[in-house]
């Protein structure tokens, strides 16, 4: 399944900040370490050289990925028309018949790695909840079976596009 190319403004800014940090700080420092280690002589037995050369390759790989990914991402800002229904960017509180509650924010797949309070728009739970309103129910197939959930609240962080 292909990744959805949607992202919140905060998520986009976080990826942009990571790219800037990698390019301006991490890569510069690692390049200086590689240069220093190379100046010591025999590179074949120089652990500092080998380690930092490998780290530099990892940094460059991540920089290439971020540059390509940032080009195709589409920032989704809050729109008043979203109020009252579950759409991208919504923070949703749901409850099942047993009274178990869960709260999550629906975000793009590039934003799910730093938090346990978010789920990807591509996740089955998010897909099933899309378009629902407060007090609506929906069902989700999981490895343990089919489960029914009820929407208790829908909240949006109100962001505006900046130019």
Order of alpha helices (4+ residues) and beta strands (2+ residues): beta-alpha-alpha-alpha-beta-beta-beta-beta-alpha-beta-beta
